[in-house]
Amino acid sequence: MTVMTLRIPDDLDASIRAGAAAAGLSLNAYIVRAARRQAVLDAARQLAALGLGEELCGEGDGL
């Protein structure tokens, strides 16, 4: 596990904290989930750009 320090702009702080509370997550868990989701979306876009978005692993997964 890597420890990171994240600086959240003041104008985003309240909405991020509210999102975490609404999701029933700690602020840390909420931010980690958001970062993980974005990493998956970025990887999916890269696969799609390579023409691999139609069929992934031959199991009908699509982007």
All heavy atoms as TSV, in Angstrom:
chain	resi	resn	atom	element	x	y	z
A	1	MET	N	N	0.854	-1.172	0.000
A	1	MET	CA	C	0.000	0.000	0.000
A	1	MET	C	C	0.896	1.229	0.000
A	1	MET	O	O	1.920	1.259	0.657
A	1	MET	CB	C	-0.910	0.000	1.218
A	1	MET	CG	C	-1.833	1.183	1.234
A	1	MET	SD	S	-2.998	1.230	2.609
A	1	MET	CE	C	-3.917	-0.248	2.334
A	2	THR	N	N	0.470	2.246	-0.720
A	2	THR	CA	C	1.191	3.502	-0.799
A	2	THR	C	C	0.428	4.578	-0.047
A	2	THR	O	O	-0.792	4.663	-0.150
A	2	THR	CB	C	1.348	3.933	-2.270
A	2	THR	OG1	O	2.082	2.932	-2.955
A	2	THR	CG2	C	2.062	5.252	-2.385
A	3	VAL	N	N	1.141	5.366	0.708
A	3	VAL	CA	C	0.534	6.488	1.421
A	3	VAL	C	C	0.700	7.722	0.547
A	3	VAL	O	O	1.777	7.986	0.029
A	3	VAL	CB	C	1.216	6.699	2.785
A	3	VAL	CG1	C	0.649	7.926	3.476
A	3	VAL	CG2	C	1.048	5.460	3.642
A	4	MET	N	N	-0.388	8.461	0.374
A	4	MET	CA	C	-0.361	9.669	-0.433
A	4	MET	C	C	-1.005	10.803	0.341
A	4	MET	O	O	-1.895	10.575	1.156
A	4	MET	CB	C	-1.139	9.452	-1.729
A	4	MET	CG	C	-0.573	8.389	-2.619
A	4	MET	SD	S	-1.580	8.123	-4.077
A	4	MET	CE	C	-1.153	9.568	-5.020
A	5	THR	N	N	-0.575	11.997	0.047
A	5	THR	CA	C	-1.216	13.193	0.583
A	5	THR	C	C	-1.948	13.854	-0.572
A	5	THR	O	O	-1.372	14.057	-1.633
A	5	THR	CB	C	-0.177	14.160	1.166
A	5	THR	OG1	O	0.505	13.502	2.238
A	5	THR	CG2	C	-0.835	15.432	1.672
A	6	LEU	N	N	-3.191	14.157	-0.359
A	6	LEU	CA	C	-4.019	14.755	-1.401
A	6	LEU	C	C	-4.489	16.124	-0.927
A	6	LEU	O	O	-5.045	16.251	0.161
A	6	LEU	CB	C	-5.231	13.854	-1.670
A	6	LEU	CG	C	-6.230	14.329	-2.695
A	6	LEU	CD1	C	-5.591	14.338	-4.082
A	6	LEU	CD2	C	-7.445	13.423	-2.674
A	7	ARG	N	N	-4.272	17.103	-1.754
A	7	ARG	CA	C	-4.760	18.447	-1.449
A	7	ARG	C	C	-6.021	18.684	-2.261
A	7	ARG	O	O	-6.005	18.670	-3.486
A	7	ARG	CB	C	-3.707	19.482	-1.795
A	7	ARG	CG	C	-2.509	19.394	-0.910
A	7	ARG	CD	C	-1.530	20.478	-1.226
A	7	ARG	NE	N	-0.367	20.309	-0.355
A	7	ARG	CZ	C	0.685	21.061	-0.398
A	7	ARG	NH1	N	0.759	22.054	-1.270
A	7	ARG	NH2	N	1.689	20.857	0.405
A	8	ILE	N	N	-7.111	18.884	-1.558
A	8	ILE	CA	C	-8.404	19.107	-2.193
A	8	ILE	C	C	-8.707	20.604	-2.140
A	8	ILE	O	O	-8.695	21.193	-1.057
A	8	ILE	CB	C	-9.511	18.313	-1.477
A	8	ILE	CG1	C	-9.205	16.816	-1.542
A	8	ILE	CG2	C	-10.875	18.613	-2.077
A	8	ILE	CD1	C	-10.105	15.976	-0.684
A	9	PRO	N	N	-8.974	21.203	-3.288
A	9	PRO	CA	C	-9.318	22.630	-3.281
A	9	PRO	C	C	-10.527	22.892	-2.384
A	9	PRO	O	O	-11.451	22.072	-2.301
A	9	PRO	CB	C	-9.640	22.931	-4.745
A	9	PRO	CG	C	-8.959	21.851	-5.524
A	9	PRO	CD	C	-8.974	20.642	-4.640
A	10	ASP	N	N	-10.503	24.023	-1.725
A	10	ASP	CA	C	-11.578	24.376	-0.791
A	10	ASP	C	C	-12.957	24.320	-1.448
A	10	ASP	O	O	-13.929	23.900	-0.816
A	10	ASP	CB	C	-11.350	25.773	-0.208
A	10	ASP	CG	C	-10.149	25.815	0.723
A	10	ASP	OD1	O	-9.766	24.754	1.250
A	10	ASP	OD2	O	-9.598	26.908	0.909
A	11	ASP	N	N	-13.035	24.724	-2.714
A	11	ASP	CA	C	-14.343	24.749	-3.365
A	11	ASP	C	C	-14.883	23.346	-3.675
A	11	ASP	O	O	-16.068	23.199	-3.943
A	11	ASP	CB	C	-14.309	25.606	-4.633
A	11	ASP	CG	C	-13.304	25.129	-5.662
A	11	ASP	OD1	O	-12.271	24.550	-5.272
A	11	ASP	OD2	O	-13.547	25.337	-6.858
A	12	LEU	N	N	-14.042	22.312	-3.601
A	12	LEU	CA	C	-14.515	20.937	-3.826
A	12	LEU	C	C	-14.701	20.151	-2.537
A	12	LEU	O	O	-15.355	19.118	-2.533
A	12	LEU	CB	C	-13.518	20.173	-4.714
A	12	LEU	CG	C	-13.377	20.637	-6.139
A	12	LEU	CD1	C	-12.305	19.818	-6.846
A	12	LEU	CD2	C	-14.696	20.523	-6.877
A	13	ASP	N	N	-14.115	20.636	-1.468
A	13	ASP	CA	C	-14.102	19.895	-0.212
A	13	ASP	C	C	-15.496	19.489	0.258
A	13	ASP	O	O	-15.738	18.322	0.556
A	13	ASP	CB	C	-13.384	20.708	0.868
A	13	ASP	CG	C	-13.273	19.947	2.169
A	13	ASP	OD1	O	-12.638	18.867	2.164
A	13	ASP	OD2	O	-13.830	20.419	3.181
A	14	ALA	N	N	-16.400	20.437	0.320
A	14	ALA	CA	C	-17.737	20.140	0.849
A	14	ALA	C	C	-18.466	19.104	0.001
A	14	ALA	O	O	-19.105	18.185	0.534
A	14	ALA	CB	C	-18.561	21.417	0.938
A	15	SER	N	N	-18.363	19.213	-1.323
A	15	SER	CA	C	-19.086	18.263	-2.175
A	15	SER	C	C	-18.472	16.863	-2.110
A	15	SER	O	O	-19.198	15.861	-2.146
A	15	SER	CB	C	-19.145	18.760	-3.626
A	15	SER	OG	O	-17.851	18.839	-4.178
A	16	ILE	N	N	-17.156	16.778	-1.972
A	16	ILE	CA	C	-16.520	15.463	-1.851
A	16	ILE	C	C	-16.900	14.829	-0.518
A	16	ILE	O	O	-17.238	13.644	-0.461
A	16	ILE	CB	C	-14.992	15.576	-2.002
A	16	ILE	CG1	C	-14.651	15.942	-3.455
A	16	ILE	CG2	C	-14.301	14.272	-1.615
A	16	ILE	CD1	C	-13.197	16.234	-3.699
A	17	ARG	N	N	-16.873	15.606	0.539
A	17	ARG	CA	C	-17.268	15.073	1.844
A	17	ARG	C	C	-18.746	14.655	1.849
A	17	ARG	O	O	-19.104	13.622	2.419
A	17	ARG	CB	C	-17.009	16.101	2.941
A	17	ARG	CG	C	-15.541	16.276	3.231
A	17	ARG	CD	C	-15.294	17.287	4.357
A	17	ARG	NE	N	-13.883	17.557	4.512
A	17	ARG	CZ	C	-13.036	16.791	5.196
A	17	ARG	NH1	N	-13.483	15.720	5.811
A	17	ARG	NH2	N	-11.757	17.112	5.277
A	18	ALA	N	N	-19.592	15.430	1.197
A	18	ALA	CA	C	-21.015	15.079	1.125
A	18	ALA	C	C	-21.211	13.801	0.320
A	18	ALA	O	O	-22.032	12.958	0.684
A	18	ALA	CB	C	-21.801	16.232	0.502
A	19	GLY	N	N	-20.471	13.654	-0.775
A	19	GLY	CA	C	-20.559	12.430	-1.574
A	19	GLY	C	C	-20.134	11.212	-0.784
A	19	GLY	O	O	-20.769	10.155	-0.857
A	20	ALA	N	N	-19.057	11.344	-0.010
A	20	ALA	CA	C	-18.594	10.237	0.826
A	20	ALA	C	C	-19.646	9.872	1.870
A	20	ALA	O	O	-19.946	8.687	2.078
A	20	ALA	CB	C	-17.273	10.600	1.500
A	21	ALA	N	N	-20.217	10.878	2.512
A	21	ALA	CA	C	-21.243	10.628	3.535
A	21	ALA	C	C	-22.467	9.966	2.921
A	21	ALA	O	O	-23.020	9.012	3.481
A	21	ALA	CB	C	-21.624	11.934	4.223
A	22	ALA	N	N	-22.882	10.453	1.743
A	22	ALA	CA	C	-24.056	9.871	1.080
A	22	ALA	C	C	-23.818	8.421	0.678
A	22	ALA	O	O	-24.747	7.612	0.683
A	22	ALA	CB	C	-24.423	10.712	-0.140
A	23	ALA	N	N	-22.572	8.105	0.347
A	23	ALA	CA	C	-22.235	6.733	-0.044
A	23	ALA	C	C	-21.978	5.848	1.174
A	23	ALA	O	O	-21.791	4.637	1.030
A	23	ALA	CB	C	-21.011	6.742	-0.954
A	24	GLY	N	N	-21.946	6.445	2.350
A	24	GLY	CA	C	-21.683	5.676	3.568
A	24	GLY	C	C	-20.233	5.228	3.669
A	24	GLY	O	O	-19.943	4.193	4.258
A	25	LEU	N	N	-19.328	6.026	3.087
A	25	LEU	CA	C	-17.911	5.680	3.077
A	25	LEU	C	C	-17.097	6.733	3.803
A	25	LEU	O	O	-17.512	7.885	3.910
A	25	LEU	CB	C	-17.405	5.600	1.627
A	25	LEU	CG	C	-18.031	4.547	0.729
A	25	LEU	CD1	C	-17.600	4.759	-0.710
A	25	LEU	CD2	C	-17.659	3.157	1.203
A	26	SER	N	N	-15.931	6.323	4.255
A	26	SER	CA	C	-14.998	7.315	4.786
A	26	SER	C	C	-14.507	8.151	3.617
A	26	SER	O	O	-14.608	7.747	2.450
A	26	SER	CB	C	-13.813	6.624	5.462
A	26	SER	OG	O	-13.002	5.970	4.496
A	27	LEU	N	N	-13.970	9.306	3.920
A	27	LEU	CA	C	-13.438	10.170	2.873
A	27	LEU	C	C	-12.334	9.433	2.108
A	27	LEU	O	O	-12.274	9.478	0.877
A	27	LEU	CB	C	-12.907	11.464	3.492
A	27	LEU	CG	C	-12.423	12.534	2.527
A	27	LEU	CD1	C	-13.540	12.945	1.572
A	27	LEU	CD2	C	-11.920	13.736	3.309
A	28	ASN	N	N	-11.474	8.734	2.820
A	28	ASN	CA	C	-10.403	7.974	2.191
A	28	ASN	C	C	-10.962	6.912	1.239
A	28	ASN	O	O	-10.532	6.810	0.088
A	28	ASN	CB	C	-9.519	7.317	3.254
A	28	ASN	CG	C	-8.352	6.588	2.640
A	28	ASN	OD1	O	-7.483	7.205	2.058
A	28	ASN	ND2	N	-8.346	5.278	2.763
A	29	ALA	N	N	-11.907	6.117	1.705
A	29	ALA	CA	C	-12.484	5.060	0.869
A	29	ALA	C	C	-13.175	5.638	-0.359
A	29	ALA	O	O	-13.094	5.078	-1.452
A	29	ALA	CB	C	-13.463	4.219	1.688
A	30	TYR	N	N	-13.836	6.753	-0.199
A	30	TYR	CA	C	-14.540	7.399	-1.307
A	30	TYR	C	C	-13.558	7.861	-2.384
A	30	TYR	O	O	-13.771	7.648	-3.577
A	30	TYR	CB	C	-15.345	8.581	-0.765
A	30	TYR	CG	C	-16.213	9.278	-1.784
A	30	TYR	CD1	C	-17.407	8.720	-2.202
A	30	TYR	CD2	C	-15.839	10.513	-2.297
A	30	TYR	CE1	C	-18.219	9.376	-3.118
A	30	TYR	CE2	C	-16.645	11.167	-3.214
A	30	TYR	CZ	C	-17.835	10.595	-3.624
A	30	TYR	OH	O	-18.625	11.245	-4.532
A	31	ILE	N	N	-12.455	8.475	-1.960
A	31	ILE	CA	C	-11.455	8.964	-2.911
A	31	ILE	C	C	-10.746	7.801	-3.591
A	31	ILE	O	O	-10.510	7.829	-4.801
A	31	ILE	CB	C	-10.478	9.928	-2.211
A	31	ILE	CG1	C	-11.219	11.221	-1.851
A	31	ILE	CG2	C	-9.272	10.215	-3.081
A	31	ILE	CD1	C	-10.456	12.164	-0.966
A	32	VAL	N	N	-10.425	6.746	-2.844
A	32	VAL	CA	C	-9.795	5.566	-3.445
A	32	VAL	C	C	-10.733	4.940	-4.467
A	32	VAL	O	O	-10.312	4.562	-5.572
A	32	VAL	CB	C	-9.385	4.546	-2.362
A	32	VAL	CG1	C	-8.996	3.209	-2.977
A	32	VAL	CG2	C	-8.246	5.097	-1.529
A	33	ARG	N	N	-12.018	4.850	-4.145
A	33	ARG	CA	C	-12.992	4.278	-5.088
A	33	ARG	C	C	-13.075	5.125	-6.354
A	33	ARG	O	O	-13.113	4.595	-7.468
A	33	ARG	CB	C	-14.367	4.181	-4.433
A	33	ARG	CG	C	-15.413	3.571	-5.358
A	33	ARG	CD	C	-16.761	3.486	-4.698
A	33	ARG	NE	N	-16.771	2.348	-3.799
A	33	ARG	CZ	C	-17.821	1.967	-3.103
A	33	ARG	NH1	N	-18.948	2.650	-3.171
A	33	ARG	NH2	N	-17.759	0.918	-2.322
A	34	ALA	N	N	-13.076	6.440	-6.206
A	34	ALA	CA	C	-13.132	7.330	-7.371
A	34	ALA	C	C	-11.883	7.187	-8.232
A	34	ALA	O	O	-11.966	7.149	-9.470
A	34	ALA	CB	C	-13.310	8.772	-6.916
A	35	ALA	N	N	-10.725	7.090	-7.600
A	35	ALA	CA	C	-9.475	6.931	-8.349
A	35	ALA	C	C	-9.448	5.586	-9.074
A	35	ALA	O	O	-9.031	5.502	-10.239
A	35	ALA	CB	C	-8.280	7.054	-7.410
A	36	ARG	N	N	-9.896	4.533	-8.408
A	36	ARG	CA	C	-9.943	3.204	-9.032
A	36	ARG	C	C	-10.884	3.211	-10.232
A	36	ARG	O	O	-10.571	2.688	-11.295
A	36	ARG	CB	C	-10.380	2.153	-8.023
A	36	ARG	CG	C	-10.414	0.752	-8.602
A	36	ARG	CD	C	-10.899	-0.281	-7.600
A	36	ARG	NE	N	-10.015	-0.344	-6.457
A	36	ARG	CZ	C	-10.414	-0.311	-5.192
A	36	ARG	NH1	N	-11.688	-0.200	-4.896
A	36	ARG	NH2	N	-9.558	-0.384	-4.212
A	37	ARG	N	N	-12.049	3.822	-10.065
A	37	ARG	CA	C	-13.025	3.878	-11.156
A	37	ARG	C	C	-12.442	4.623	-12.359
A	37	ARG	O	O	-12.584	4.193	-13.501
A	37	ARG	CB	C	-14.299	4.565	-10.679
A	37	ARG	CG	C	-15.365	4.650	-11.747
A	37	ARG	CD	C	-16.661	5.243	-11.171
A	37	ARG	NE	N	-17.724	5.151	-12.132
A	37	ARG	CZ	C	-17.978	6.080	-13.051
A	37	ARG	NH1	N	-17.240	7.160	-13.127
A	37	ARG	NH2	N	-18.964	5.928	-13.907
A	38	GLN	N	N	-11.765	5.731	-12.100
A	38	GLN	CA	C	-11.184	6.495	-13.200
A	38	GLN	C	C	-10.084	5.714	-13.896
A	38	GLN	O	O	-9.960	5.765	-15.121
A	38	GLN	CB	C	-10.650	7.836	-12.702
A	38	GLN	CG	C	-10.233	8.745	-13.840
A	38	GLN	CD	C	-11.396	9.072	-14.783
A	38	GLN	OE1	O	-12.464	9.471	-14.322
A	38	GLN	NE2	N	-11.201	8.894	-16.067
A	39	ALA	N	N	-9.284	4.966	-13.135
A	39	ALA	CA	C	-8.228	4.151	-13.737
A	39	ALA	C	C	-8.816	3.083	-14.641
A	39	ALA	O	O	-8.297	2.812	-15.728
A	39	ALA	CB	C	-7.369	3.513	-12.644
A	40	VAL	N	N	-9.914	2.472	-14.232
A	40	VAL	CA	C	-10.580	1.452	-15.053
A	40	VAL	C	C	-11.149	2.087	-16.319
A	40	VAL	O	O	-11.010	1.539	-17.420
A	40	VAL	CB	C	-11.683	0.723	-14.243
A	40	VAL	CG1	C	-12.561	-0.131	-15.143
A	40	VAL	CG2	C	-11.054	-0.117	-13.148
A	41	LEU	N	N	-11.779	3.245	-16.196
A	41	LEU	CA	C	-12.317	3.926	-17.371
A	41	LEU	C	C	-11.217	4.320	-18.347
A	41	LEU	O	O	-11.368	4.178	-19.561
A	41	LEU	CB	C	-13.123	5.160	-16.949
A	41	LEU	CG	C	-14.449	4.875	-16.239
A	41	LEU	CD1	C	-15.054	6.178	-15.734
A	41	LEU	CD2	C	-15.410	4.151	-17.149
A	42	ASP	N	N	-10.090	4.809	-17.816
A	42	ASP	CA	C	-8.964	5.169	-18.680
A	42	ASP	C	C	-8.438	3.947	-19.425
A	42	ASP	O	O	-8.153	4.013	-20.628
A	42	ASP	CB	C	-7.838	5.810	-17.864
A	42	ASP	CG	C	-8.177	7.199	-17.362
A	42	ASP	OD1	O	-9.177	7.797	-17.833
A	42	ASP	OD2	O	-7.443	7.693	-16.481
A	43	ALA	N	N	-8.307	2.820	-18.727
A	43	ALA	CA	C	-7.831	1.593	-19.367
A	43	ALA	C	C	-8.817	1.119	-20.429
A	43	ALA	O	O	-8.415	0.668	-21.509
A	43	ALA	CB	C	-7.612	0.504	-18.312
A	44	ALA	N	N	-10.106	1.236	-20.148
A	44	ALA	CA	C	-11.121	0.834	-21.119
A	44	ALA	C	C	-11.053	1.690	-22.371
A	44	ALA	O	O	-11.170	1.179	-23.493
A	44	ALA	CB	C	-12.516	0.924	-20.491
A	45	ARG	N	N	-10.830	2.987	-22.194
A	45	ARG	CA	C	-10.691	3.864	-23.362
A	45	ARG	C	C	-9.464	3.498	-24.185
A	45	ARG	O	O	-9.496	3.540	-25.413
A	45	ARG	CB	C	-10.612	5.319	-22.909
A	45	ARG	CG	C	-11.949	5.868	-22.470
A	45	ARG	CD	C	-11.868	7.374	-22.182
A	45	ARG	NE	N	-13.078	7.792	-21.511
A	45	ARG	CZ	C	-13.157	8.075	-20.210
A	45	ARG	NH1	N	-12.092	8.019	-19.451
A	45	ARG	NH2	N	-14.300	8.436	-19.669
A	46	GLN	N	N	-8.388	3.133	-23.514
A	46	GLN	CA	C	-7.180	2.727	-24.231
A	46	GLN	C	C	-7.428	1.442	-25.020
A	46	GLN	O	O	-6.993	1.316	-26.166
A	46	GLN	CB	C	-6.016	2.539	-23.261
A	46	GLN	CG	C	-5.505	3.847	-22.688
A	46	GLN	CD	C	-4.408	3.640	-21.663
A	46	GLN	OE1	O	-4.044	2.525	-21.315
A	46	GLN	NE2	N	-3.880	4.744	-21.150
A	47	LEU	N	N	-8.118	0.487	-24.425
A	47	LEU	CA	C	-8.451	-0.754	-25.134
A	47	LEU	C	C	-9.354	-0.466	-26.327
A	47	LEU	O	O	-9.174	-1.030	-27.405
A	47	LEU	CB	C	-9.122	-1.747	-24.187
A	47	LEU	CG	C	-8.225	-2.382	-23.135
A	47	LEU	CD1	C	-9.068	-3.214	-22.173
A	47	LEU	CD2	C	-7.143	-3.224	-23.776
A	48	ALA	N	N	-10.319	0.411	-26.139
A	48	ALA	CA	C	-11.228	0.755	-27.230
A	48	ALA	C	C	-10.460	1.422	-28.369
A	48	ALA	O	O	-10.728	1.157	-29.543
A	48	ALA	CB	C	-12.342	1.670	-26.720
A	49	ALA	N	N	-9.493	2.268	-28.036
A	49	ALA	CA	C	-8.694	2.940	-29.062
A	49	ALA	C	C	-7.867	1.948	-29.861
A	49	ALA	O	O	-7.553	2.175	-31.029
A	49	ALA	CB	C	-7.788	3.984	-28.418
A	50	LEU	N	N	-7.544	0.819	-29.237
A	50	LEU	CA	C	-6.790	-0.235	-29.924
A	50	LEU	C	C	-7.707	-1.176	-30.700
A	50	LEU	O	O	-7.242	-2.136	-31.299
A	50	LEU	CB	C	-5.967	-1.042	-28.905
A	50	LEU	CG	C	-4.840	-0.286	-28.208
A	50	LEU	CD1	C	-4.252	-1.134	-27.089
A	50	LEU	CD2	C	-3.770	0.112	-29.206
A	51	GLY	N	N	-9.004	-0.906	-30.641
A	51	GLY	CA	C	-9.967	-1.755	-31.337
A	51	GLY	C	C	-10.345	-2.997	-30.565
A	51	GLY	O	O	-10.881	-3.951	-31.121
A	52	LEU	N	N	-10.078	-3.006	-29.272
A	52	LEU	CA	C	-10.361	-4.182	-28.451
A	52	LEU	C	C	-11.624	-4.017	-27.611
A	52	LEU	O	O	-11.872	-4.800	-26.719
A	52	LEU	CB	C	-9.169	-4.475	-27.538
A	52	LEU	CG	C	-7.848	-4.736	-28.259
A	52	LEU	CD1	C	-6.720	-4.869	-27.245
A	52	LEU	CD2	C	-7.942	-5.974	-29.119
A	53	GLY	N	N	-12.418	-3.015	-27.896
A	53	GLY	CA	C	-13.583	-2.734	-27.079
A	53	GLY	C	C	-14.809	-3.545	-27.419
A	53	GLY	O	O	-15.731	-3.643	-26.620
A	54	GLU	N	N	-14.836	-4.138	-28.583
A	54	GLU	CA	C	-16.027	-4.881	-28.996
A	54	GLU	C	C	-16.171	-6.204	-28.238
A	54	GLU	O	O	-17.235	-6.568	-27.806
A	54	GLU	CB	C	-15.991	-5.143	-30.502
A	54	GLU	CG	C	-16.088	-3.879	-31.334
A	54	GLU	CD	C	-17.376	-3.111	-31.116
A	54	GLU	OE1	O	-18.443	-3.736	-30.992
A	54	GLU	OE2	O	-17.310	-1.875	-31.027
A	55	GLU	N	N	-15.111	-6.945	-28.122
A	55	GLU	CA	C	-15.135	-8.228	-27.439
A	55	GLU	C	C	-13.915	-8.346	-26.548
A	55	GLU	O	O	-12.791	-8.357	-27.050
A	55	GLU	CB	C	-15.031	-9.364	-28.450
A	55	GLU	CG	C	-16.230	-10.110	-28.951
A	55	GLU	CD	C	-17.348	-10.426	-27.999
A	55	GLU	OE1	O	-17.164	-11.227	-27.068
A	55	GLU	OE2	O	-18.430	-9.913	-28.220
A	56	LEU	N	N	-14.110	-8.415	-25.285
A	56	LEU	CA	C	-12.997	-8.604	-24.350
A	56	LEU	C	C	-13.029	-10.023	-23.805
A	56	LEU	O	O	-14.050	-10.464	-23.293
A	56	LEU	CB	C	-13.070	-7.598	-23.198
A	56	LEU	CG	C	-12.995	-6.130	-23.598
A	56	LEU	CD1	C	-13.203	-5.248	-22.380
A	56	LEU	CD2	C	-11.660	-5.829	-24.245
A	57	CYS	N	N	-11.950	-10.713	-23.949
A	57	CYS	CA	C	-11.798	-12.088	-23.440
A	57	CYS	C	C	-12.793	-13.049	-24.071
A	57	CYS	O	O	-12.979	-14.147	-23.577
A	57	CYS	CB	C	-11.943	-12.126	-21.916
A	57	CYS	SG	S	-10.746	-11.110	-21.047
A	58	GLY	N	N	-13.453	-12.654	-25.131
A	58	GLY	CA	C	-14.386	-13.558	-25.796
A	58	GLY	C	C	-15.600	-13.931	-24.966
A	58	GLY	O	O	-16.281	-14.888	-25.251
A	59	GLU	N	N	-15.885	-13.173	-23.937
A	59	GLU	CA	C	-16.998	-13.508	-23.046
A	59	GLU	C	C	-18.152	-12.525	-23.167
A	59	GLU	O	O	-19.006	-12.468	-22.314
A	59	GLU	CB	C	-16.499	-13.572	-21.595
A	59	GLU	CG	C	-15.444	-14.642	-21.412
A	59	GLU	CD	C	-14.917	-14.687	-19.991
A	59	GLU	OE1	O	-15.527	-14.059	-19.102
A	59	GLU	OE2	O	-13.883	-15.335	-19.775
A	60	GLY	N	N	-18.148	-11.724	-24.225
A	60	GLY	CA	C	-19.246	-10.805	-24.447
A	60	GLY	C	C	-19.167	-9.512	-23.686
A	60	GLY	O	O	-20.112	-8.733	-23.671
A	61	ASP	N	N	-18.042	-9.277	-23.008
A	61	ASP	CA	C	-17.878	-8.003	-22.310
A	61	ASP	C	C	-17.649	-6.914	-23.336
A	61	ASP	O	O	-16.804	-7.050	-24.202
A	61	ASP	CB	C	-16.675	-8.051	-21.356
A	61	ASP	CG	C	-16.864	-9.065	-20.249
A	61	ASP	OD1	O	-18.022	-9.284	-19.875
A	61	ASP	OD2	O	-15.874	-9.620	-19.767
A	62	GLY	N	N	-18.399	-5.852	-23.256
A	62	GLY	CA	C	-18.226	-4.751	-24.199
A	62	GLY	C	C	-18.036	-3.440	-23.492
A	62	GLY	O	O	-18.381	-3.302	-22.326
A	63	LEU	N	N	-17.472	-2.495	-24.199
A	63	LEU	CA	C	-17.280	-1.161	-23.640
A	63	LEU	C	C	-18.377	-0.252	-24.116
A	63	LEU	O	O	-18.848	-0.343	-25.189
A	63	LEU	CB	C	-15.927	-0.594	-24.071
A	63	LEU	CG	C	-14.718	-1.380	-23.623
A	63	LEU	CD1	C	-13.453	-0.780	-24.221
A	63	LEU	CD2	C	-14.614	-1.372	-22.125
